[in-house]
Amino acid sequence: MFILWRDSMLFWKKRVGGEIAYYRLTEWWLNSLTENDRHIIRKTYRPMMIDRALDEGNITFSSQSVLAFLGVLAEWFKKADLYEIGKKILTEGEKHYDSNKNILDQHFFCLSAIRVYYTNRDNDPEALEKAIYYCKEQIKLAPKAKKQFLKESSSKTLPVHTGYKQLAIIYEKQKRYAEALSISEEAFSEGWNYEDCSKRIEKLKAKLQK
C-alpha cells in the first residue's frame, strides 16, 4: 500500500511545474491543498501577461522570493468565499517568513496578511487578532523598512504604512483612543502616512478631550 502511495506521489510531482515547482512548493501543493483548492487556485490566479496555470510550464528564474510570491498569491483569495484558501497560502508563507532576510519581502507579506485577515474579520472569529498581529509585526519592521525604502526610492518618500494605519483604525473602533493616538503619532514622527496621521491625530485628540 505504501509503495502504491509513494509511486502515485512521484507521478504527480513530476507533473507539477510553474511557480509551484520553481519555489519548491510541490509538497505543500499536493499535501496541504485539496484537488478542489488547486482547481480554484488555477482558475482564480491569473496575473496579467500569464496565460497558464501556476503549476504549469517551466520557470528557470524569478527575482521574487517564495515569501513574496505567497504574499501576492494570498491576496487573490481574500474574498469571503475564497478565504479558506487564502489562509492556507498565508500559513505556508509563515513557514518561510523568518528564513527570508529581505526586509521588504517581510514588510509586504505582512501587508498581504493584514488585508486578507482584516477583510474577513466578520466571518472568522480569529481573523481580527491575526490582522492585529501582522499590523504589529509590520510596525516592528518599520525602522529597517524605512531605511530600505528610502535607499531604493528616487523620490525619498515613504509609502503608506498599512500596519500603522490599520492598527490605529482598529483601536479607534474599539474606543482605545489613547493607544490609537500613540500609534498615529509614532507613524507621523517616523514619516509614514503623513496626511492620514495628521488628520487622525487631531480627531483622536478631540475624542480624548470629551
FENPE-V285314 format. One record per residue. N is the residue number from 0. RES is the residue in one small letter. NEAR is the number of other C-alpha atoms within 8 Angstrom. D_FIRST is the distance of its C-alpha to the first C-alpha in Angstrom with 2 decimals. Layout:
N | RES | NEAR | D_FIRST
N | RES | NEAR | D_FIRST
This chain:
0 | m | 4 | 0.00
1 | f | 5 | 3.81
2 | i | 6 | 5.42
3 | l | 7 | 5.20
4 | w | 8 | 6.35
5 | r | 8 | 8.66
6 | d | 8 | 9.99
7 | s | 8 | 10.67
8 | m | 8 | 12.51
9 | l | 8 | 14.40
10 | f | 8 | 15.45
11 | w | 8 | 16.86
12 | k | 8 | 18.46
13 | k | 7 | 20.33
14 | r | 6 | 21.72
15 | v | 11 | 23.14
16 | g | 14 | 26.76
17 | g | 13 | 30.04
18 | e | 10 | 30.89
19 | i | 13 | 27.33
20 | a | 11 | 26.46
21 | y | 11 | 29.95
22 | y | 8 | 29.85
23 | r | 7 | 26.37
24 | l | 9 | 25.15
25 | t | 10 | 21.98
26 | e | 8 | 19.66
27 | w | 9 | 21.95
28 | w | 10 | 22.19
29 | l | 8 | 18.50
30 | n | 7 | 17.57
31 | s | 8 | 20.90
32 | l | 11 | 22.09
33 | t | 8 | 21.04
34 | e | 6 | 21.27
35 | n | 7 | 24.61
36 | d | 9 | 25.76
37 | r | 10 | 25.15
38 | h | 8 | 26.99
39 | i | 8 | 29.88
40 | i | 8 | 30.13
41 | r | 11 | 30.31
42 | k | 8 | 32.95
43 | t | 7 | 34.93
44 | y | 10 | 35.09
45 | r | 10 | 37.57
46 | p | 5 | 40.08
47 | m | 4 | 43.17
48 | m | 4 | 43.12
49 | i | 6 | 39.31
50 | d | 5 | 38.20
51 | r | 7 | 34.44
52 | a | 10 | 31.56
53 | l | 11 | 30.81
54 | d | 11 | 27.41
55 | e | 10 | 29.09
56 | g | 8 | 31.33
57 | n | 7 | 31.91
58 | i | 9 | 33.82
59 | t | 5 | 35.32
60 | f | 4 | 37.68
61 | s | 6 | 38.53
62 | s | 4 | 41.15
63 | q | 6 | 39.29
64 | s | 9 | 37.09
65 | v | 9 | 33.68
66 | l | 13 | 35.47
67 | a | 12 | 38.13
68 | f | 9 | 35.68
69 | l | 13 | 33.74
70 | g | 16 | 37.07
71 | v | 10 | 38.35
72 | l | 10 | 35.16
73 | a | 16 | 35.23
74 | e | 12 | 38.75
75 | w | 10 | 37.65
76 | f | 11 | 35.85
77 | k | 14 | 38.60
78 | k | 10 | 39.57
79 | a | 7 | 38.64
80 | d | 5 | 36.23
81 | l | 9 | 34.32
82 | y | 12 | 34.74
83 | e | 7 | 31.25
84 | i | 10 | 30.02
85 | g | 14 | 33.03
86 | k | 9 | 32.08
87 | k | 10 | 28.58
88 | i | 12 | 30.25
89 | l | 12 | 32.83
90 | t | 8 | 30.34
91 | e | 10 | 28.69
92 | g | 12 | 32.24
93 | e | 8 | 33.11
94 | k | 7 | 30.64
95 | h | 10 | 32.71
96 | y | 9 | 36.10
97 | d | 7 | 37.25
98 | s | 5 | 36.15
99 | n | 10 | 38.20
100 | k | 6 | 41.76
101 | n | 6 | 43.36
102 | i | 11 | 45.46
103 | l | 8 | 45.81
104 | d | 11 | 42.07
105 | q | 14 | 41.82
106 | h | 11 | 44.89
107 | f | 10 | 43.54
108 | f | 13 | 40.08
109 | c | 13 | 42.00
110 | l | 13 | 44.02
111 | s | 12 | 40.99
112 | a | 14 | 39.57
113 | i | 15 | 43.01
114 | r | 11 | 43.25
115 | v | 15 | 39.83
116 | y | 13 | 40.19
117 | y | 10 | 43.88
118 | t | 9 | 43.52
119 | n | 14 | 41.17
120 | r | 11 | 43.17
121 | d | 7 | 44.04
122 | n | 6 | 40.58
123 | d | 8 | 38.65
124 | p | 7 | 40.32
125 | e | 7 | 38.91
126 | a | 12 | 39.85
127 | l | 12 | 43.48
128 | e | 7 | 42.75
129 | k | 10 | 40.25
130 | a | 13 | 42.98
131 | i | 10 | 45.48
132 | y | 8 | 43.20
133 | y | 13 | 42.91
134 | c | 16 | 46.64
135 | k | 11 | 47.37
136 | e | 10 | 44.93
137 | q | 13 | 46.62
138 | i | 9 | 50.01
139 | k | 7 | 49.03
140 | l | 10 | 48.33
141 | a | 8 | 51.63
142 | p | 7 | 53.91
143 | k | 8 | 51.68
144 | a | 11 | 50.80
145 | k | 9 | 54.52
146 | k | 8 | 55.29
147 | q | 10 | 52.64
148 | f | 11 | 53.72
149 | l | 11 | 57.35
150 | k | 7 | 56.52
151 | e | 6 | 54.74
152 | s | 8 | 57.06
153 | s | 5 | 60.20
154 | s | 4 | 61.77
155 | k | 8 | 61.15
156 | t | 7 | 60.20
157 | l | 10 | 57.21
158 | p | 6 | 54.92
159 | v | 6 | 54.38
160 | h | 8 | 52.44
161 | t | 9 | 50.24
162 | g | 14 | 49.34
163 | y | 13 | 53.00
164 | k | 11 | 53.86
165 | q | 9 | 51.01
166 | l | 13 | 51.33
167 | a | 13 | 55.07
168 | i | 9 | 54.49
169 | i | 9 | 52.04
170 | y | 12 | 54.49
171 | e | 10 | 57.37
172 | k | 7 | 55.58
173 | q | 6 | 54.94
174 | k | 6 | 58.69
175 | r | 9 | 58.03
176 | y | 11 | 60.87
177 | a | 8 | 61.71
178 | e | 9 | 58.18
179 | a | 15 | 58.05
180 | l | 13 | 61.42
181 | s | 8 | 60.32
182 | i | 11 | 57.26
183 | s | 14 | 59.44
184 | e | 10 | 62.14
185 | e | 8 | 59.68
186 | a | 13 | 58.28
187 | f | 12 | 61.84
188 | s | 7 | 63.06
189 | e | 6 | 60.24
190 | g | 8 | 61.01
191 | w | 12 | 58.06
192 | n | 13 | 58.62
193 | y | 9 | 62.40
194 | e | 6 | 63.59
195 | d | 7 | 61.00
196 | c | 14 | 61.55
197 | s | 9 | 65.32
198 | k | 8 | 65.31
199 | r | 10 | 62.78
200 | i | 11 | 64.72
201 | e | 8 | 67.92
202 | k | 8 | 66.24
203 | l | 12 | 64.62
204 | k | 9 | 67.87
205 | a | 8 | 69.63
206 | k | 8 | 67.11
207 | l | 8 | 67.50
208 | q | 5 | 71.29
209 | k | 4 | 71.30
